[in-house]
Amino acid sequence: MRLEVRGLENARESFVFLWGKYVKGFDSSKHCAECRLGDTKSPVNPKRRDGDDYKRRNDFPYFYLFGMGRGDRSRSNLHFAVEPRPGSVASIGSIYGVSFTIYDAFAPRIDRLPKGWMGLDDDFTTCRNFQFGVQMFGYHPNKGLTHPGDHSLLPIDPKQRQDQQA
């Protein structure tokens, strides 16, 4: 995978934080950045320059790009999860006019969780990181035991997902 950034130098505002994380797992007892398990060694940061072209590692099932915006987080934060897929291109823009394009990557759809899903409070169900973790890795509270509630938003086999999108 290869990341290309456009518009960062001339953005009307900048991200408070901008980073990427290689993700290999999920801790469903946490939300926000702490729930994603993996490696944060990534050259993504708010000081990047337009046109920077960084190769991304392909040895993790996902790469998660996060930009903390200013003001209303639901509008200004950027969440962009991708999985390696040769020949595909995934791209996202921000309210600041910055675009991020990752080549040889696919951005899986991440649905919102309903209010009160599995009896969890809003800190969990509205967290985009937590929603990503649930849908890509499953929800396994209590030391790996699967919760008996609604699993309609849990992940399907990646090959099956790829076949559905073809």
TORVEXZA-358952 format. One line per 4 residues: number of its first residue (from 0); their letters; for each residue x, y, z of N, C-alpha, C, CB. Coordinates in nm, 2 decimals, padded with zeros to 4 digits, m for minus. Glycine has a CB too. Layout:
N
NUM	A	X:Y:Z:X:Y:Z:X:Y:Z:X:Y:Z ~ ...
! end
This chain:
166
0	MRLE	00.09:m00.12:00.00:00.00:00.00:00.00:00.09:00.12:00.00:m00.10:00.00:00.12 ~ 00.04:00.23:m00.06:00.11:00.35:m00.07:00.01:00.47:m00.04:00.18:00.37:m00.21 ~ 00.05:00.56:00.05:m00.03:00.67:00.09:00.01:00.80:00.02:m00.03:00.69:00.24 ~ m00.08:00.87:m00.03:m00.06:01.00:m00.09:m00.15:01.10:m00.02:m00.09:01.00:m00.25
4	VRGL	m00.09:01.22:00.01:m00.16:01.33:00.08:m00.17:01.45:m00.01:m00.10:01.36:00.22 ~ m00.29:01.51:m00.02:m00.30:01.64:m00.09:m00.38:01.74:m00.01:m00.38:01.61:m00.23 ~ m00.34:01.86:m00.01:m00.41:01.97:00.05:m00.37:02.00:00.19:m00.55:01.94:00.04 ~ m00.28:01.93:00.25:m00.24:01.95:00.39:m00.17:02.09:00.41:m00.15:01.84:00.43
8	ENAR	m00.08:02.12:00.31:m00.01:02.25:00.33:m00.10:02.37:00.32:00.10:02.26:00.22 ~ m00.20:02.37:00.24:m00.29:02.48:00.23:m00.42:02.47:00.30:m00.31:02.51:00.08 ~ m00.43:02.38:00.39:m00.56:02.36:00.46:m00.60:02.48:00.54:m00.55:02.23:00.55 ~ m00.73:02.51:00.54:m00.77:02.63:00.62:m00.75:02.61:00.77:m00.92:02.66:00.59
12	ESFV	m00.76:02.49:00.82:m00.73:02.45:00.95:m00.65:02.32:00.95:m00.86:02.44:01.04 ~ m00.58:02.30:01.06:m00.50:02.17:01.06:m00.56:02.08:01.17:m00.36:02.20:01.09 ~ m00.53:01.95:01.15:m00.57:01.85:01.25:m00.49:01.87:01.38:m00.55:01.71:01.20 ~ m00.56:01.85:01.49:m00.49:01.85:01.62:m00.39:01.74:01.63:m00.59:01.85:01.74
16	FLWG	m00.44:01.62:01.59:m00.36:01.50:01.58:m00.38:01.43:01.45:m00.38:01.40:01.70 ~ m00.28:01.37:01.39:m00.30:01.29:01.27:m00.20:01.18:01.28:m00.27:01.38:01.14 ~ m00.25:01.06:01.28:m00.16:00.94:01.29:m00.22:00.82:01.22:m00.13:00.92:01.43 ~ m00.14:00.72:01.20:m00.19:00.60:01.14:m00.15:00.48:01.24:m00.13:00.58:01.00
20	KYVK	m00.22:00.38:01.23:m00.19:00.26:01.31:m00.22:00.13:01.23:m00.27:00.26:01.44 ~ m00.12:00.04:01.23:m00.14:m00.09:01.17:m00.22:m00.17:01.27:00.00:m00.16:01.13 ~ m00.33:m00.23:01.23:m00.42:m00.30:01.33:m00.43:m00.45:01.30:m00.56:m00.24:01.32 ~ m00.41:m00.52:01.41:m00.42:m00.67:01.40:m00.52:m00.73:01.49:m00.28:m00.73:01.42
24	GFDS	m00.58:m00.65:01.58:m00.68:m00.70:01.67:m00.76:m00.59:01.74:m00.61:m00.78:01.78 ~ m00.84:m00.63:01.83:m00.94:m00.54:01.89:m00.97:m00.58:02.04:m01.07:m00.54:01.81 ~ m00.96:m00.49:02.13:m01.00:m00.51:02.27:m01.13:m00.45:02.30:m00.89:m00.45:02.37 ~ m01.24:m00.53:02.31:m01.37:m00.48:02.32:m01.40:m00.42:02.46:m01.47:m00.59:02.29
28	SKHC	m01.31:m00.43:02.55:m01.33:m00.37:02.68:m01.30:m00.22:02.68:m01.25:m00.44:02.79 ~ m01.24:m00.17:02.57:m01.20:m00.03:02.56:m01.26:00.03:02.43:m01.05:m00.02:02.55 ~ m01.26:00.17:02.43:m01.30:00.24:02.31:m01.20:00.34:02.27:m01.44:00.30:02.33 ~ m01.22:00.42:02.17:m01.12:00.51:02.12:m00.99:00.44:02.08:m01.09:00.63:02.22
32	AECR	m00.88:00.51:02.07:m00.76:00.46:02.02:m00.71:00.33:02.09:m00.65:00.56:02.02 ~ m00.75:00.32:02.22:m00.70:00.21:02.30:m00.76:00.07:02.26:m00.72:00.23:02.44 ~ m00.87:00.07:02.19:m00.94:m00.05:02.15:m00.87:m00.12:02.03:m01.08:m00.03:02.13 ~ m00.80:m00.05:01.95:m00.73:m00.11:01.84:m00.59:m00.16:01.88:m00.72:00.00:01.72
36	LGDT	m00.57:m00.29:01.85:m00.44:m00.35:01.88:m00.35:m00.36:01.76:m00.46:m00.49:01.94 ~ m00.23:m00.31:01.78:m00.14:m00.32:01.66:m00.01:m00.24:01.68:m00.21:m00.27:01.54 ~ 00.04:m00.18:01.58:00.16:m00.10:01.58:00.14:00.04:01.53:00.27:m00.18:01.49 ~ 00.19:00.13:01.61:00.17:00.28:01.57:00.29:00.33:01.50:00.15:00.36:01.70
40	KSPV	00.39:00.25:01.46:00.51:00.30:01.39:00.47:00.34:01.25:00.62:00.20:01.40 ~ 00.42:00.46:01.23:00.38:00.51:01.10:00.42:00.65:01.09:00.22:00.50:01.08 ~ 00.47:00.69:00.97:00.52:00.83:00.95:00.41:00.93:00.93:00.61:00.83:00.83 ~ 00.28:00.90:00.96:00.17:00.99:00.94:00.17:01.09:01.06:00.03:00.91:00.93
44	NPKR	00.16:01.22:01.03:00.15:01.32:01.13:00.11:01.45:01.07:00.29:01.34:01.21 ~ 00.07:01.55:01.15:00.01:01.67:01.10:00.12:01.76:01.02:m00.04:01.76:01.21 ~ 00.24:01.73:01.03:00.35:01.80:00.97:00.38:01.75:00.83:00.48:01.81:01.05 ~ 00.31:01.65:00.78:00.34:01.59:00.65:00.32:01.70:00.55:00.24:01.47:00.62
48	RDGD	00.39:01.67:00.43:00.38:01.77:00.32:00.30:01.71:00.21:00.52:01.80:00.27 ~ 00.23:01.79:00.13:00.16:01.74:00.02:00.25:01.66:m00.07:00.09:01.86:m00.06 ~ 00.19:01.56:m00.13:00.27:01.48:m00.23:00.36:01.38:m00.16:00.35:01.57:m00.31 ~ 00.37:01.39:m00.03:00.45:01.28:00.04:00.39:01.15:00.00:00.45:01.30:00.19
52	DYKR	00.48:01.06:m00.03:00.44:00.93:m00.08:00.51:00.82:00.00:00.47:00.91:m00.23 ~ 00.43:00.77:00.10:00.49:00.67:00.19:00.43:00.53:00.17:00.46:00.71:00.33 ~ 00.53:00.44:00.16:00.48:00.30:00.15:00.43:00.26:00.28:00.60:00.21:00.10 ~ 00.32:00.19:00.28:00.25:00.13:00.39:00.29:m00.02:00.40:00.10:00.15:00.39
56	RNDF	00.29:m00.06:00.52:00.32:m00.21:00.54:00.20:m00.29:00.50:00.36:m00.24:00.69 ~ 00.22:m00.41:00.45:00.11:m00.50:00.42:00.10:m00.62:00.51:00.13:m00.55:00.27 ~ 00.18:m00.62:00.62:00.18:m00.74:00.71:00.08:m00.73:00.82:00.32:m00.76:00.76 ~ m00.01:m00.64:00.81:m00.12:m00.63:00.91:m00.25:m00.63:00.83:m00.11:m00.50:01.00
60	PYFY	m00.36:m00.68:00.89:m00.48:m00.69:00.81:m00.55:m00.56:00.78:m00.58:m00.78:00.88 ~ m00.51:m00.45:00.86:m00.57:m00.32:00.84:m00.48:m00.21:00.87:m00.70:m00.31:00.93 ~ m00.50:m00.10:00.81:m00.43:00.03:00.84:m00.54:00.13:00.88:m00.33:00.08:00.73 ~ m00.53:00.20:00.99:m00.63:00.29:01.03:m00.57:00.43:01.04:m00.69:00.25:01.17
64	LFGM	m00.62:00.52:00.96:m00.57:00.66:00.97:m00.67:00.74:01.05:m00.56:00.72:00.82 ~ m00.62:00.82:01.14:m00.71:00.90:01.22:m00.66:01.05:01.23:m00.72:00.85:01.37 ~ m00.75:01.14:01.21:m00.72:01.28:01.22:m00.82:01.34:01.32:m00.73:01.36:01.09 ~ m00.77:01.40:01.43:m00.85:01.47:01.53:m00.87:01.61:01.48:m00.80:01.46:01.67
68	GRGD	m00.99:01.65:01.45:m01.02:01.78:01.41:m01.05:01.88:01.52:m01.14:01.78:01.32 ~ m01.09:01.99:01.49:m01.12:02.10:01.59:m01.27:02.12:01.59:m01.05:02.23:01.56 ~ m01.33:02.14:01.71:m01.47:02.17:01.72:m01.55:02.04:01.73:m01.52:02.25:01.60 ~ m01.66:02.04:01.66:m01.75:01.92:01.66:m01.69:01.80:01.60:m01.88:01.96:01.58
72	RSRS	m01.66:01.70:01.69:m01.58:01.58:01.65:m01.66:01.50:01.55:m01.55:01.50:01.77 ~ m01.79:01.50:01.55:m01.86:01.42:01.46:m01.85:01.47:01.31:m02.01:01.42:01.49 ~ m01.81:01.60:01.30:m01.79:01.66:01.17:m01.64:01.67:01.13:m01.85:01.80:01.16 ~ m01.56:01.70:01.23:m01.42:01.73:01.20:m01.32:01.61:01.21:m01.38:01.84:01.29
76	NLHF	m01.35:01.51:01.29:m01.26:01.40:01.30:m01.26:01.32:01.17:m01.29:01.31:01.42 ~ m01.15:01.26:01.13:m01.13:01.18:01.02:m01.10:01.03:01.06:m01.02:01.23:00.92 ~ m01.17:00.94:01.01:m01.15:00.80:01.04:m01.14:00.73:00.90:m01.26:00.73:01.13 ~ m01.04:00.66:00.88:m01.02:00.59:00.75:m00.94:00.46:00.77:m00.94:00.69:00.65
80	AVEP	m01.02:00.35:00.76:m00.96:00.22:00.77:m00.95:00.15:00.64:m01.05:00.13:00.87 ~ m00.84:00.09:00.61:m00.82:00.02:00.48:m00.76:m00.12:00.51:m00.74:00.10:00.39 ~ m00.78:m00.21:00.41:m00.72:m00.34:00.42:m00.64:m00.35:00.28:m00.82:m00.46:00.43 ~ m00.52:m00.42:00.28:m00.45:m00.43:00.16:m00.53:m00.51:00.05:m00.32:m00.51:00.19
84	RPGS	m00.53:m00.45:m00.07:m00.59:m00.52:m00.18:m00.53:m00.47:m00.31:m00.75:m00.49:m00.18 ~ m00.44:m00.55:m00.37:m00.36:m00.50:m00.49:m00.46:m00.46:m00.60:m00.27:m00.62:m00.54 ~ m00.43:m00.35:m00.66:m00.51:m00.30:m00.77:m00.62:m00.20:m00.73:m00.56:m00.41:m00.85 ~ m00.66:m00.20:m00.60:m00.76:m00.11:m00.56:m00.71:00.02:m00.51:m00.85:m00.18:m00.45
88	VASI	m00.80:00.12:m00.50:m00.76:00.25:m00.45:m00.87:00.30:m00.36:m00.74:00.36:m00.57 ~ m00.83:00.35:m00.24:m00.92:00.40:m00.14:m00.88:00.54:m00.11:m00.92:00.31:m00.01 ~ m00.99:00.63:m00.10:m00.96:00.77:m00.08:m01.06:00.83:00.01:m00.95:00.85:m00.22 ~ m01.02:00.93:00.08:m01.12:01.01:00.17:m01.07:01.15:00.18:m01.12:00.94:00.31
92	GSIY	m01.17:01.24:00.19:m01.14:01.38:00.21:m01.19:01.43:00.34:m01.22:01.47:00.10 ~ m01.14:01.54:00.39:m01.17:01.59:00.52:m01.24:01.73:00.50:m01.05:01.61:00.61 ~ m01.30:01.78:00.61:m01.37:01.91:00.61:m01.26:02.02:00.59:m01.45:01.94:00.73 ~ m01.14:01.99:00.60:m01.03:02.09:00.59:m00.98:02.10:00.44:m00.92:02.06:00.68
96	GVSF	m01.03:02.01:00.36:m00.99:02.01:00.22:m00.87:01.92:00.19:m00.95:02.15:00.18 ~ m00.83:01.85:00.29:m00.72:01.75:00.28:m00.77:01.62:00.23:m00.64:01.74:00.41 ~ m00.70:01.56:00.13:m00.75:01.43:00.09:m00.63:01.33:00.11:m00.79:01.43:m00.06 ~ m00.67:01.21:00.14:m00.58:01.10:00.16:m00.62:00.98:00.07:m00.58:01.05:00.31
100	TIYD	m00.52:00.94:m00.01:m00.54:00.83:m00.11:m00.45:00.72:m00.08:m00.53:00.88:m00.25 ~ m00.50:00.60:m00.06:m00.41:00.48:m00.04:m00.43:00.39:m00.16:m00.44:00.41:00.10 ~ m00.32:00.36:m00.23:m00.32:00.27:m00.34:m00.30:00.13:m00.29:m00.21:00.31:m00.44 ~ m00.35:00.03:m00.37:m00.35:m00.11:m00.33:m00.41:m00.13:m00.20:m00.20:m00.16:m00.33
104	AFAP	m00.53:m00.06:m00.18:m00.60:m00.07:m00.05:m00.75:m00.06:m00.08:m00.56:00.03:00.05 ~ m00.83:m00.12:00.00:m00.98:m00.12:00.00:m01.03:m00.07:00.13:m01.04:m00.26:m00.04 ~ m01.12:00.02:00.13:m01.18:00.07:00.25:m01.32:00.00:00.28:m01.21:00.23:00.25 ~ m01.32:m00.09:00.38:m01.44:m00.16:00.40:m01.55:m00.07:00.47:m01.42:m00.28:00.50
108	RIDR	m01.67:m00.10:00.44:m01.78:m00.02:00.50:m01.79:m00.04:00.65:m01.92:m00.05:00.43 ~ m01.80:00.06:00.73:m01.81:00.05:00.87:m01.95:00.12:00.91:m01.69:00.11:00.95 ~ m02.04:00.04:00.96:m02.17:00.09:00.99:m02.17:00.14:01.14:m02.28:m00.02:00.98 ~ m02.26:00.23:01.16:m02.28:00.28:01.30:m02.35:00.18:01.38:m02.37:00.42:01.30
112	LPKG	m02.32:00.17:01.51:m02.39:00.08:01.60:m02.51:00.15:01.65:m02.29:00.03:01.71 ~ m02.62:00.08:01.67:m02.74:00.14:01.72:m02.72:00.18:01.87:m02.86:00.04:01.71 ~ m02.79:00.28:01.91:m02.79:00.33:02.05:m02.82:00.21:02.14:m02.89:00.45:02.08 ~ m02.74:00.19:02.24:m02.76:00.08:02.34:m02.73:m00.06:02.29:m02.90:00.08:02.38
116	WMGL	m02.66:m00.07:02.18:m02.62:m00.20:02.12:m02.55:m00.29:02.23:m02.53:m00.19:02.00 ~ m02.59:m00.41:02.24:m02.54:m00.51:02.34:m02.53:m00.45:02.48:m02.40:m00.54:02.29 ~ m02.62:m00.35:02.51:m02.62:m00.29:02.65:m02.51:m00.20:02.68:m02.62:m00.40:02.75 ~ m02.44:m00.16:02.57:m02.32:m00.07:02.59:m02.37:00.08:02.59:m02.22:m00.09:02.48
120	DDDF	m02.29:00.16:02.66:m02.33:00.31:02.67:m02.27:00.38:02.54:m02.27:00.37:02.79 ~ m02.31:00.50:02.53:m02.28:00.58:02.41:m02.13:00.60:02.38:m02.34:00.71:02.41 ~ m02.05:00.60:02.49:m01.90:00.61:02.47:m01.85:00.50:02.38:m01.83:00.60:02.61 ~ m01.91:00.38:02.39:m01.87:00.27:02.31:m01.94:00.27:02.17:m01.90:00.14:02.38
124	TTCR	m02.07:00.28:02.17:m02.15:00.26:02.05:m02.13:00.38:01.95:m02.30:00.25:02.08 ~ m02.10:00.50:02.00:m02.08:00.61:01.90:m01.93:00.62:01.86:m02.13:00.74:01.96 ~ m01.84:00.55:01.92:m01.70:00.56:01.89:m01.67:00.48:01.76:m01.61:00.49:02.01 ~ m01.61:00.56:01.66:m01.58:00.50:01.53:m01.48:00.39:01.54:m01.54:00.61:01.43
128	NFQF	m01.38:00.41:01.63:m01.28:00.31:01.65:m01.34:00.18:01.70:m01.17:00.35:01.75 ~ m01.43:00.19:01.79:m01.50:00.07:01.85:m01.59:00.00:01.74:m01.59:00.11:01.97 ~ m01.66:00.09:01.66:m01.74:00.03:01.55:m01.66:m00.05:01.45:m01.82:00.15:01.48 ~ m01.54:00.01:01.42:m01.45:m00.06:01.33:m01.41:m00.20:01.39:m01.32:00.03:01.31
132	GVQM	m01.37:m00.19:01.52:m01.32:m00.32:01.58:m01.43:m00.42:01.59:m01.28:m00.29:01.72 ~ m01.55:m00.39:01.62:m01.66:m00.48:01.63:m01.68:m00.54:01.49:m01.79:m00.41:01.68 ~ m01.69:m00.46:01.39:m01.72:m00.51:01.26:m01.61:m00.59:01.19:m01.77:m00.40:01.17 ~ m01.49:m00.56:01.22:m01.38:m00.63:01.16:m01.33:m00.75:01.24:m01.26:m00.53:01.14
136	FGYH	m01.34:m00.74:01.37:m01.29:m00.85:01.45:m01.39:m00.92:01.54:m01.18:m00.80:01.54 ~ m01.51:m00.87:01.55:m01.61:m00.93:01.64:m01.61:m00.87:01.78:m01.59:m01.08:01.64 ~ m01.72:m00.90:01.85:m01.74:m00.85:01.98:m01.73:m00.97:02.08:m01.88:m00.77:02.00 ~ m01.63:m00.97:02.16:m01.60:m01.09:02.25:m01.57:m01.04:02.39:m01.49:m01.17:02.19
140	PNKG	m01.68:m01.00:02.46:m01.65:m00.96:02.60:m01.63:m01.08:02.69:m01.77:m00.87:02.65 ~ m01.60:m01.05:02.82:m01.58:m01.16:02.92:m01.49:m01.27:02.87:m01.72:m01.22:02.95 ~ m01.36:m01.23:02.85:m01.26:m01.32:02.82:m01.29:m01.41:02.70:m01.23:m01.41:02.93 ~ m01.34:m01.35:02.59:m01.35:m01.42:02.47:m01.49:m01.49:02.45:m01.25:m01.52:02.46
144	LTHP	m01.57:m01.49:02.55:m01.71:m01.55:02.53:m01.79:m01.45:02.44:m01.77:m01.58:02.66 ~ m01.86:m01.50:02.34:m01.94:m01.42:02.26:m02.07:m01.38:02.33:m01.97:m01.50:02.13 ~ m02.10:m01.25:02.32:m02.22:m01.20:02.38:m02.34:m01.26:02.31:m02.23:m01.04:02.37 ~ m02.45:m01.30:02.39:m02.56:m01.36:02.33:m02.66:m01.27:02.25:m02.64:m01.43:02.43
148	GDHS	m02.63:m01.14:02.25:m02.72:m01.05:02.19:m02.72:m01.04:02.04:m02.70:m00.91:02.24 ~ m02.76:m00.93:01.98:m02.77:m00.91:01.83:m02.63:m00.90:01.77:m02.85:m00.78:01.80 ~ m02.60:m00.99:01.68:m02.47:m01.00:01.61:m02.48:m00.95:01.46:m02.41:m01.14:01.62 ~ m02.59:m00.88:01.43:m02.61:m00.85:01.29:m02.50:m00.76:01.23:m02.75:m00.78:01.27
152	LLPI	m02.43:m00.69:01.32:m02.32:m00.60:01.26:m02.18:m00.66:01.28:m02.33:m00.47:01.33 ~ m02.18:m00.79:01.32:m02.04:m00.85:01.33:m01.99:m00.89:01.20:m02.06:m00.97:01.43 ~ m01.85:m00.91:01.20:m01.79:m00.93:01.07:m01.82:m01.06:01.00:m01.64:m00.92:01.09 ~ m01.81:m01.06:00.87:m01.83:m01.18:00.79:m01.69:m01.21:00.75:m01.93:m01.16:00.67
156	DPKQ	m01.67:m01.33:00.70:m01.54:m01.38:00.65:m01.49:m01.28:00.54:m01.55:m01.52:00.59 ~ m01.37:m01.23:00.55:m01.32:m01.13:00.45:m01.34:m01.18:00.30:m01.17:m01.11:00.47 ~ m01.32:m01.31:00.27:m01.34:m01.36:00.14:m01.48:m01.34:00.09:m01.30:m01.51:00.12 ~ m01.57:m01.37:00.19:m01.72:m01.36:00.16:m01.75:m01.21:00.14:m01.80:m01.41:00.28
160	RQDQ	m01.69:m01.12:00.22:m01.71:m00.97:00.20:m01.66:m00.93:00.06:m01.64:m00.89:00.31 ~ m01.55:m00.98:00.02:m01.49:m00.94:m00.11:m01.58:m00.99:m00.22:m01.35:m01.00:m00.13 ~ m01.64:m01.11:m00.21:m01.73:m01.17:m00.31:m01.85:m01.09:m00.32:m01.76:m01.32:m00.28 ~ m01.91:m01.04:m00.21:m02.03:m00.96:m00.21:m02.01:m00.82:m00.28:m02.08:m00.93:m00.07
164	QA	m01.89:m00.77:m00.28:m01.86:m00.64:m00.33:m01.82:m00.65:m00.48:m01.75:m00.57:m00.26 ~ m01.79:m00.77:m00.53:m01.75:m00.78:m00.67:m01.87:m00.76:m00.76:m01.69:m00.92:m00.69
! end
